[in-house]
Amino acid sequence: MIANPLGIIMQGIGAVILLPIIIALLYGEHNFIGFLIFGAFSLGLGSILRRLPADYNRLQLKHGMIIAALAWLWAAFIGSFCLMYSTNIDFLNAYFECMSAWSGAGLSIYPSVEILPKSILFLRSLMQWVGGLGVVIVVIGILIRPGTAAARLYKSEAREEKIKPSITGTVKTIWWIYLLYTVFGIILYVIVGMNLFDAINLTFTTICTGGMSIKDAGLGAYNSDPIYIITIILMILGGTSFLVHYKVLKGRAIDVFHDIQFQAMIIIISVFSVLLIVISKFTSMDAFFFVISALSTTGACIQPSNTMINWPDFAKIILIGLMIVGMSAGSTSGAVKLIRIFTLFKGTYWEIKRILSPQGSVIPRKIGGKPLEDAEIREAGSFIFIYFIFIFISWLVMVQYGYDGINSFFEVVSAQGNVGLSMGIVSFNMPDLAQILLIFNMWIGRIEIIPALVLIKGLWDVIRG
């Protein structure tokens, strides 16, 4: 039930690992053997699992969640061997880097990325680009046949929106929108003077709201307002629902302003940018850039971490809040998502209104014109509660190791929200337990916790017999 579709995904991951061979050959790098070996291994093992019998009609949501959870673990696992082969780092650091890339977190353990081979830089960007759309989503669009299995796997990655009547049709539509914006970003960066290699990498890591940089100084290395503005545009595009993009591209541009999540995004960006300018004395560019970077969970950075560490606590707390919230559901953004925040607040408001209303009163419950069920309100509340529990656990461990309270909280929130903004805590010599917990935070943040818990419960049941 699980091995066959997981094998298909492993084949897709193997194909991704093989692509940097092109870059290695173009730049005369000899590490292409690593990509070939480990990409072929994932393809081969996936092919073996794909030969096992499977009844796709019996595939349930729990199976889809287990497949999704395992797929992300495998993606980081196979990618880590490429990094170990090419950059001589240990397994834990390599796994951290790959989980950060695939999940779109964008945190890096490398003290300098500019000395890395071009093929490794491209692999990191490619993993972010594919991971931003979703490993399972990518495979559904390319390999899996239409039907119930596709629907189960689609929902297993915490996606609900349907652009087309069928899931496979929806996934393919998301794919061409994603590709269109990727090409759009590359062209814009080249127009303002960026070289093609940098433009491809930066677009890959921005449109997916990943933010992993190929420069030691991040985006600040370019010191260019036009590049910053293009990046802001791409971050907003990446954090906006694909359903809204589809409507806009179909000529219904006015619909973007009717989307409740987009409305909230504009208000939040405006209010908190002004607060940073007025209270924390940020420049206008810094304020808008970092607010959008945190809210979209891109984690792109135009200031070095030693500058960010010296920010006032007020600025750090604002960015922490934005990194927890995130942008739209149905986008490449991470974190809790705006719609869950809306659902929880409106649910609380409706409960208070119900208590104050005469007995038997019917209170209409809608968000953005869509009726809301009790189960959806409970689900939003439960998710946010569990989300904070895992942040709290990792935060306690970080503080126990002697890290500053606010800075370590910032780091944990950034990891679990798949953001990537950093106070400089993440490094190759972090304590092992702290590093493992941040890997766990990035993993559950990407798959939105429940698939991870389903997998853990399933493994526990198997162990107990």
C-alpha positions in Angstrom: 0.0 0.0 0.0 2.9 2.4 0.8 5.9 0.9 -1.0 4.6 1.2 -4.5 3.7 4.9 -4.5 6.7 5.7 -2.4 8.8 4.0 -5.1 7.4 6.4 -7.7 8.4 9.4 -5.5 11.9 7.9 -5.0 12.2 7.7 -8.7 11.3 11.4 -9.0 13.8 12.3 -6.3 16.5 10.4 -8.1 15.8 12.3 -11.3 16.2 15.6 -9.4 19.5 14.5 -8.0 20.8 13.6 -11.5 20.1 17.1 -12.9 23.1 18.9 -11.3 25.3 16.7 -13.5 24.7 19.1 -16.3 26.1 22.0 -14.2 29.1 19.9 -13.1 30.0 19.2 -16.7 29.4 22.8 -17.8 31.8 24.1 -15.2 34.3 21.2 -15.5 33.7 19.9 -12.0 34.5 16.2 -11.2 32.0 15.6 -8.5 29.3 14.5 -11.0 30.1 10.9 -10.1 28.4 11.5 -6.8 25.2 12.8 -8.4 25.2 9.8 -10.8 25.7 7.2 -8.1 23.2 8.5 -5.6 20.6 9.6 -8.2 20.8 6.2 -9.8 20.5 4.5 -6.4 17.3 6.4 -5.7 15.9 5.6 -9.1 16.9 1.9 -8.9 15.4 1.4 -5.4 12.3 3.3 -6.4 12.0 1.0 -9.5 12.2 -2.1 -7.3 9.5 -0.8 -4.9 7.3 0.2 -7.9 7.3 -3.4 -9.0 5.6 -4.5 -5.8 1.8 -5.0 -6.1 -0.5 -2.2 -5.0 -4.2 -1.6 -5.0 -4.5 2.2 -5.5 -8.3 2.0 -4.9 -7.5 1.0 -1.2 -5.1 3.9 -0.7 -6.4 6.0 2.2 -5.5 9.4 3.6 -3.4 7.8 6.4 -1.4 5.9 3.7 -0.9 9.1 1.8 0.3 10.9 4.9 2.8 8.2 5.7 4.1 8.3 2.1 4.5 12.1 2.2 6.3 12.0 5.6 8.7 9.3 4.3 9.2 11.0 1.0 10.7 14.1 2.7 12.9 12.0 4.9 14.2 10.1 1.9 14.7 13.2 -0.2 17.0 14.7 2.5 18.7 11.4 3.1 19.7 10.8 -0.6 20.7 14.5 -1.1 22.9 14.4 2.0 25.2 11.8 0.4 25.8 14.2 -2.5 26.9 16.9 -0.1 29.1 14.5 1.9 30.8 13.3 -1.3 31.4 16.8 -2.8 32.0 18.9 0.3 33.5 16.5 2.9 31.0 17.3 5.7 29.6 14.7 8.2 26.2 13.1 7.8 24.3 15.1 10.4 25.4 18.5 8.9 24.7 17.2 5.4 21.2 16.0 6.4 20.5 19.3 8.1 21.5 21.2 4.9 19.4 19.0 2.7 16.3 19.0 5.0 16.7 22.8 5.1 16.8 22.9 1.3 14.0 20.5 0.5 11.7 22.0 3.2 12.3 25.5 2.0 13.7 26.6 5.4 16.9 28.0 3.9 19.1 27.8 7.0 22.7 26.7 6.2 25.4 25.2 8.2 28.2 26.2 5.7 30.4 29.0 7.0 31.0 30.0 3.4 28.8 28.9 0.4 30.8 30.8 -2.2 33.6 28.2 -2.1 31.2 25.4 -2.9 31.1 23.8 -6.3 28.6 25.4 -8.7 26.8 22.0 -9.0 26.2 21.9 -5.3 24.9 25.4 -5.2 22.6 24.5 -8.0 21.5 21.3 -6.2 20.6 23.3 -3.1 18.6 25.7 -5.2 16.9 22.9 -7.2 15.9 21.1 -4.0 14.3 24.2 -2.7 12.5 24.8 -6.0 11.1 21.3 -6.2 10.4 21.2 -2.4 8.6 24.5 -2.5 5.9 23.0 -4.8 6.1 19.8 -2.8 7.9 16.5 -3.5 4.7 14.5 -3.7 2.9 17.2 -5.8 5.7 17.2 -8.3 5.5 13.4 -8.7 1.7 13.4 -9.0 2.0 15.9 -11.9 4.6 13.8 -13.7 4.3 10.2 -12.9 1.2 9.1 -11.1 -2.0 8.2 -12.9 -5.3 10.1 -12.2 -7.7 8.8 -9.7 -8.3 8.4 -6.0 -4.6 7.8 -5.2 -3.7 11.2 -6.6 -6.3 12.8 -4.4 -5.1 11.0 -1.3 -1.5 12.0 -1.9 -2.4 15.6 -2.8 -4.3 16.0 0.5 -1.4 14.3 2.4 0.7 17.4 1.7 -1.9 19.6 3.4 -3.4 20.9 0.2 -7.1 21.4 -0.2 -7.6 23.9 -3.1 -8.8 22.5 -6.4 -8.2 24.7 -9.5 -9.5 22.0 -11.9 -12.2 19.3 -11.3 -9.5 16.6 -11.1 -6.5 16.5 -8.8 -4.1 15.7 -11.6 -5.5 18.6 -13.6 -5.1 20.9 -10.6 -1.5 19.8 -10.1 -0.6 20.3 -13.8 -2.1 23.8 -13.7 -0.1 24.6 -10.6 3.0 23.3 -12.4 2.6 25.6 -15.4 1.9 28.7 -13.2 5.0 27.8 -11.2 7.1 27.4 -14.3 5.8 30.6 -15.8 6.7 32.7 -12.7 10.2 31.0 -12.6 10.9 32.0 -16.2 9.5 35.5 -15.4 11.9 35.9 -12.4 15.0 34.7 -14.3 14.3 37.2 -17.1 13.8 40.1 -14.7 17.0 39.4 -12.8 19.0 39.2 -16.1 17.5 42.4 -17.3 18.8 44.3 -14.3 22.3 42.9 -14.8 22.5 39.7 -12.9 24.5 36.8 -14.6 22.4 33.8 -15.7 23.6 31.3 -13.2 22.9 33.6 -10.3 19.5 34.6 -11.8 18.4 30.9 -12.1 19.5 30.1 -8.5 18.0 33.2 -7.0 14.7 32.7 -8.8 14.5 29.1 -7.8 15.0 29.9 -4.1 12.7 33.0 -4.1 9.6 31.9 -6.0 9.5 28.8 -3.8 9.8 31.0 -0.7 12.9 29.2 0.3 15.6 31.8 0.4 18.8 29.7 0.5 21.5 31.9 -0.9 24.5 31.3 -3.1 26.3 34.3 -1.6 27.9 34.5 1.8 26.3 37.9 2.4 22.9 36.7 1.1 21.0 39.0 -1.2 22.9 42.0 0.3 25.9 40.9 -1.7 24.3 42.5 -4.8 23.7 45.9 -3.1 21.0 46.6 -5.7 17.6 48.1 -5.1 16.2 46.8 -8.4 17.2 43.2 -7.4 15.6 43.7 -4.0 12.4 44.9 -5.6 12.2 42.0 -8.0 12.8 39.7 -5.0 10.0 41.3 -3.1 7.7 40.8 -6.1 8.7 37.1 -6.3 8.2 36.6 -2.6 4.7 38.0 -2.7 3.9 35.8 -5.8 5.2 32.7 -4.0 3.2 33.5 -0.9 -0.1 34.0 -2.8 -2.5 31.1 -3.4 -2.2 29.3 -6.8 -5.9 29.5 -7.1 -5.7 33.4 -7.0 -2.8 33.2 -9.6 -5.0 31.1 -11.8 -7.9 33.5 -11.7 -5.6 36.5 -12.5 -3.9 34.7 -15.4 -7.4 33.9 -16.7 -8.2 37.6 -16.9 -10.0 38.0 -13.5 -7.4 40.2 -11.9 -10.0 41.9 -9.7 -10.4 38.5 -7.8 -7.0 39.0 -6.2 -8.5 41.8 -4.1 -11.5 39.7 -3.1 -9.2 37.0 -1.6 -9.3 37.4 2.2 -5.8 36.1 2.6 -4.4 38.6 0.1 -6.2 41.4 1.8 -4.8 40.4 5.1 -1.3 40.1 3.6 -1.4 43.7 2.3 -2.6 45.1 5.7 0.0 43.2 7.7 2.8 44.2 5.4 1.8 47.9 5.5 1.2 48.0 9.3 4.3 46.2 10.5 6.6 47.8 8.0 5.6 51.2 9.3 6.1 50.0 12.9 9.7 48.9 12.1 10.4 52.3 10.4 8.9 54.4 13.2 9.9 52.5 16.3 13.0 50.4 15.3 14.4 53.1 12.9 14.6 50.6 9.9 15.1 52.1 6.5 12.1 51.8 4.2 13.8 49.1 2.1 14.9 47.1 5.2 11.4 47.3 6.8 9.4 46.2 3.8 11.9 43.6 2.7 12.2 41.9 6.0 8.5 42.0 6.8 7.7 40.4 3.4 10.6 37.9 3.8 9.4 36.8 7.2 5.6 36.8 6.4 6.1 34.9 3.1 8.6 32.5 4.9 11.2 33.1 2.2 13.9 34.1 4.6 15.8 36.2 2.0 18.2 38.5 3.7 19.8 41.9 2.8 21.6 42.4 6.1 24.4 40.2 7.7 23.4 38.2 10.8 25.7 40.2 13.1 23.6 43.3 12.2 20.4 41.4 12.8 21.6 40.1 16.2 21.9 43.8 17.3 18.4 44.7 16.3 16.1 45.8 19.1 14.0 43.1 20.7 10.9 44.8 19.3 11.9 44.2 15.7 12.8 40.6 16.5 9.5 39.9 18.1 7.6 41.4 15.2 9.5 39.2 12.7 8.9 36.2 15.0 5.2 36.8 14.9 5.2 37.2 11.1 7.3 33.9 10.7 4.6 32.1 12.8 1.7 33.4 10.7 3.0 32.9 7.2 1.0 33.8 4.0 -1.7 32.0 2.1 -2.8 28.4 2.2 -2.4 26.9 -1.3 0.9 28.7 -1.9 4.6 27.7 -1.4 4.6 29.6 1.9 5.3 27.7 5.2 4.2 28.4 8.8 0.6 28.4 10.2 -1.0 30.2 7.3 -3.4 33.2 7.3 -6.5 31.2 6.8 -6.0 29.2 10.0 -5.4 32.4 12.0 -8.7 33.8 10.5 -10.5 30.5 11.3 -9.4 30.5 15.0 -10.2 34.1 15.6 -13.5 34.0 13.9 -14.4 30.7 15.7 -13.7 32.4 19.0 -15.8 35.4 18.0 -18.7 33.2 17.0 -18.5 31.2 20.2 -18.7 34.4 22.3 -21.6 35.7 20.1 -23.4 32.3 20.5 -23.2 32.6 24.3 -24.5 36.2 24.3 -27.3 35.5 21.8 -30.8 34.2 22.7 -31.1 30.4 22.9 -31.7 28.8 19.6 -30.2 31.7 17.5 -28.6 30.7 14.3 -25.3 32.4 13.7 -24.0 32.3 10.1 -20.4 31.3 9.9 -18.5 32.2 6.7 -15.0 33.2 5.9 -14.5 34.8 2.5 -18.0 33.8 1.5 -17.3 30.1 2.2 -19.3 28.3 5.0 -17.2 27.0 7.9 -17.9 23.8 9.8 -17.2 23.0 13.4 -14.6 20.5 12.4 -12.6 23.1 10.5 -12.5 25.4 13.5 -11.4 22.6 15.8 -8.7 21.5 13.2 -7.3 25.0 13.0 -7.2 25.3 16.8 -5.6 21.9 17.3 -3.0 22.5 14.6 -1.9 25.8 16.1 -1.7 24.3 19.6 0.5 21.4 18.4 2.6 23.8 16.4 3.4 25.8 19.5 4.1 22.7 21.5 6.9 21.6 19.2 8.3 25.1 19.1 8.3 25.2 22.9 10.2 21.9 23.2 13.0 22.9 20.8 13.2 26.3 22.3 13.8 24.9 25.8 16.6 22.7 24.5 18.2 25.6 22.7 18.1 27.8 25.9 19.5 24.8 27.9 22.6 24.9 25.6 23.1 28.5 26.6 21.7 30.3 23.6 20.0 33.7 24.2 16.3 33.4 24.8 14.9 35.6 22.1 17.5 34.7 19.5 17.0 31.0 20.1 13.2 31.4 19.9 13.7 33.3 16.6 15.8 30.4 15.3 13.3 27.7 16.2 10.4 29.6 14.8 12.4 30.3 11.6 13.2 26.5 11.3 9.6 25.2 11.9 8.1 28.0 9.8 10.5 27.0 6.9 11.7 30.6 6.8 15.5 30.8 7.0 16.1 34.1 8.7 18.8 33.5 11.3 20.4 35.1 14.3 23.6 33.2 13.6 22.9 30.2 15.8 22.7 27.6 13.1 26.2 26.5 12.3 28.2 23.3 11.5 29.4 23.0 15.1 25.9 23.2 16.8 25.2 20.6 19.5 23.9 17.4 17.9 20.6 17.3 19.8 19.9 20.9 18.9 20.6 20.2 15.3 18.4 17.1 15.3 15.5 19.0 16.8 15.8 21.7 14.2 15.8 19.1 11.5 12.6 17.7 13.1 11.1 21.2 13.2 11.9 21.8 9.5 10.4 18.4 8.6 7.1 18.8 10.5 6.8 22.4 9.4 7.0 21.4 5.7 4.5 18.6 5.9 2.3 20.4 8.5 2.8 18.1 11.5 -0.1 15.6 11.1 1.6 13.3 8.5 4.7 13.2 10.8 2.5 12.2 13.8 0.7 9.6 11.7 4.0 8.1 10.7 5.3 8.1 14.3 2.1 6.5 15.6 2.2 3.9 12.8 5.8 3.0 13.6 5.0 2.8 17.4 2.1 0.4 16.6 4.4 -1.8 14.6 7.1 -1.8 17.4 4.5 -2.7 20.0 3.2 -5.5 17.7 
